[in-house]
Amino acid sequence: MTAHTLLNTLYVMTSGSYLHLDNDTIRIEIEREAKLRVPLHHLCGIVTVGDVLISPALIGRCAESGIGMTLLDRNGRFRARVEGPTTGNVFLRKAQHEVAADPIRTLGIARNIVAGKLRNCRTLLQRGTRESKDAADTAALDAAVLKFNASLRAVAIANDVDKLRGIEGEAARTYFSALNHVIRGDARATFSMDGRNRRPPRDPMNAVLSFLYTLATHDCRSALETVGLDPQVGFLHVLRPGRPALALDLVEEFRSVIADRLALTLINRGQLKADDFRNTEGGGVLMSDDARRTIGTAWQEKKKEELKHPLLETEVPYGLLAQIQARLLARSLRGETEAYLPFMAR
């Protein structure tokens, strides 16, 4: 079976697994055979992928203990989240709602989120340029970087959130087109994509990215809830019932830093191949169980790696970046810092 614990989150990715409460532990069984026991007090979150069964007693106990559960389908698409009563600092949430109601302060946070995302995307493309051995790829990546430079200048002078969204959308189209030039030549027939698509993803690369983005969004939502922020009230993404707008805001700066880089690594190293995917009658693409395990294991290992946080000037695991940024966001909302500073990779 595939189940890992990292930074207090348990991931279960083997369909047919059964999770139930056994005193103060989670007992994971497959075909009535115990495969793993995890003490409840070690956890703050559980993520299941595919057809995983959870006992009502365990659901109730996790809700009482503040352990959030996120249920994903086989491709990593969000199904549901189970959580207990809302907790956290009411004054922090009050400050969050006040900022969200202030167009000027909302614009400031949204601008920094978009700027951080675009800078991180540009950094990935610049790295691709340095590593490229093909003149055509280098030229395409250089052209994309120039467009990102123009987009960043436009972000700095955008005077409302709708304009920011338009700039971000155009930059995203440039980015996903350029991403094809970072994929290894002999893998492009399988993994090149014609822009971003989802629900369902229509090509293998989009299937991989959707899965990774869902895992990243779960971590961001958990980080926000840990700090005491309301994940539903964001600044860049439009508010909709049931939509974790703030988690979607926070994940923007991490997409290229963690998810996209990991996807490219797995593809360029040959760890994901054409036979890991199959087409459906509706035009979508499904990943195999082995592919999901490969991605899930690599995601866990990536989160253990350390890097120097540019603001804190100290080594931290990738898996703690969302927690750190959520706390920095909370400080800015309380007025303890002048502005929210997004994470920017080097």
N, C-alpha and C positions, 0 to 999 in steps of 0.2 A: 504494500500500500504506500501511498505518498501522503505524508503529513509532517509538517515541520513547525517548530515554535521559534519565533524570533521577535525580540522586542515586544514580548507579551501578546503576540497574535498567533493563533493556531490556524494553519491552513490545511484543509482536508480536500484532496483532489481526486480521490478514487471513488468512482460511482459504485453504489452498493454498500458503502460504509454506513455503519449505524453508530451514532453517538448517543450515549445515555449516561445518566448520573449514577455514580457508584460511590456512596458516601461523599467525600469532599474531592472527588476526582472525576474527570471525564474518561469513560471507558469507550474505546473505539473498537468495534468488531466488524469483521467481514465474514459472512456466512457463519455467524455465531461463534467465530473464533476471535479471541481477544488479540489485538495487534499492538495497542498502545494505551497507556494510561497517562493522563496529564493532570496534575493538581490544579484545581480551580484558582487557587490564590496566586498562581503564576501568570494568569491571563487577564488581559483587558479587552480582548476581541477574538472572534472566531470567524473565519471565512471558509465557506464550503463551495466547491465547484462541481457541478453535475448533480446526479441523483443521489444525494446524501440524506439519510434519514436522521432526525433528531427527536429524542423523546420529549414529551410534554414536560416531564419533571425537570429535565435539563434546561429547557427553554425558560421555565419559570424561575429556576435557581439563578440562571445567568441574568435575567431581568432584575431580580432582587439584588444581585451583586454588582450591577453596573457593567456587566460584560456584554458588549454589543455583538450581535450576530449579523453577518452579511451573507446572503444566499445568492450565488451566481449560477447561470446555466452552464452548459458544457463549453460554450465559447467565451465565457467570462462576462456575459451580459447580465446586468443587475436584475435580480428577481425581487428581492425584498430585504428589508433590514428589520431586525427585532431588537428592541431596546426597552429599558425600564423607564421609570419616571424621569422627567427632565431635571437635571441638577446643574450646578455651576453657580458662579457669582452673578446674582441678578443685576448688580450695578454695572458689571461688564456688559451684559446683554443689553441693558438700557442704553449704555453708551454706543453700542453697536447699532441699535435701531435709530438713535439720534443721528449718527453719522450717515446711515443709509437714507435718512430723510433730508439730508443737506446736500443739494446738488454739487456744490463746490467741493466739499470734503470727499464726496463719493467720486467725483472726477479725479481728484488727486490720487486716491488709492487705485482706482482703475487704470490711470495712466501709468503708474509705477508697475502694476502687474503686467500690463502689455509690454512696457519697455523691458522688463526683466525677461519675459518670454522671448521677445524678438532678439535680445542680446544673446540668450542661450542658444537659440536656433542658429544665429549667425556664427557663434563659436563652433557649433558642430560642423557647419558647412566649411568654415575656415580650416578646421582640422582635416576634413575630407580633401580639401585643396592641397594641403601639405603632404598628404599621404598618397595622392593620386599619381599614377604613372602613365596616364593617358591624357594627351593634349586636349582632346574634345571634352573630356570630363572636367579637366581643370578650367577650361574656358567657361563651361556652363556653371560651375560652382562660383567662379569669380563674378560672373554676371549676376548670379543670385545674391551674392554678398553685397554688391553695389545697390541692388534694389532694397535690401534690408537696411542699408545705410540711409537711403531716402525715406524708408518707412519710419525709422527711428526719429528722423528730423520731423516728420509729420506728426508723430506721437507727441513730441515735445510741445507743439503748438495747437493740438486739437482742443477745442473749447467745449465739447460735450461728449458724453459717453457713447452716443450713437456713432459719432465720427471715429472714435477709438475702435469700436467694433468693426467698422468698415475697413480701417487700416489693418487691423489684426487679420481680418478675413482675407484681404488681398495678399498680405505677407504669408499667410498659411498656404495659399495656392502656389505661391512662388516656392515655398519651402518644400512642399510635398513633391513638386515636380523635380526640384533639384536633388531630393533625397535619392532618386533613382541612380544618380551618378556617384553615390557613395557605396552602392551595392556592388559586390564583386561581379565582374563581367559574366562569368559562366553561370551565375545565379539569377541574372536579370530576367531571363525568359520566364522564370517562375515568380519572382518577387517584385518586379517592376509594377508600379501602380499608376493609374490615371486619376490622380487626385485622391482625396480622402473620401471614403464612403463607409457606411455602417448600417446596421439594423435592416437586413443583415450585411456584413462585409461581403464584397463581391470579388475579392482576390485574396491570396494568402497573406500579403503584407498587411493589408487592412485588418485581416483576422487577427494577426499577431499584435498589431498596435491596439486594437480594441480591447483585447484581453489584458494587455499590460496597463492601458489607461484605466481600466476598471479597478485593477489592483492598486494603482497609485491613488485613485480617487477614494477608495476605501481607507487607505492610510491617512489621507488628508482629512477626511471626515472624522476619523477617530481622533486625530490630533486636535482638531478644532473643539470637539466635544470634551476632550481631556482638559483643555485650557479653560473651557466654560463658555465658548462662543456658540452661537446658533448657526449651524451649518446651512440653514435654509435662507438666511438673509445675506446676500452678497452685494457686490458693488459693480462688477463688470457684467456678469451674466444676468439675464432677465429673470425676475422672480416669477415662479410658477408653482402651483400647489404640488407638494411632494418632491420638488426639485432641490437638491442640495447646492444651491447657487454659490455659497461661499466656498464649499469644498471644490467646486468646479473652478472658481477663481484661483484658489491656492494651487491646484494641480497644474495650472498653466505653466508656471515657471519650472516645473519638474519634468514635463513631457519629454523634451529633448535631452535633458540632463541624465535621466535614468532610463525611461521607457524606450525612447528611440535609439539611444546608444546600445542598450541591451539587445534590442531587436536586430540591429545591424551586426552586432558581434556574433549572435547566434547564427545568422544567415551567412555571414562572410567566413565563419569557421566551419560551415557545413553541418552544424548541429541541427538545423531545420532543412528539410528537403521537400521536393515536390510531392513525394508520396505520403507526406504528413498531412495532406489536405485533400478534400474531395468536394466536388461541386454538388449542389442540391438542385432539385427540379425548379425551385423558385429563383435560381440565379445566384444564390448565396454560396459561401464557402465555409465548410466545417473543418476544424482541426481534429486530428486524431488524439486519442488519450495519451499516447506517447509524447506528442508535441506539447500538450498542456503540461505534462509532467516535466518535460525538458525546460519549458519556460518558467514554470513555478519554482523548480529547483534553482535555476539561474537567478531568478528574482530574489530568492532568499539569500543566495551567496552574494549578490550585488549589494544588498542592504548591509552586509557585514563589512564591506570595504570602507576604508576611511579616506577622507579628503579634508583639506584645510578649509574651514568656513571663512569666506573673505571678510566678514564683519567681525566675527568672534576671534579670528586669528588663532584658532586651535583645531586640532584634528578631531573630527566627529565621523561616526558611521553614516553612510548614505541613508540608512533606515531611520535616523533621527532628524533628518533635514526638515520633514514636515512638522515635527514637534517644535523644533526651533523657530521655524517661520511662523507657526501659529502663535507662539508666545510673543514674537516681535510684532505681529499684527495686533495682538491684544494690547500691548504697550502703547502702540500708536493710537488705538481707539480710545484709550484712557487719557490720552494727551501727555503721556510720559516721554514720548519722542516726537520730533517735529513731523516726521513722515514715515510711512511704511517702506522699508527697504527690502525688495525682493532678493531671493538668492540668485546670484549670477556666477556661473561656472567660469573657471579659468582655462 
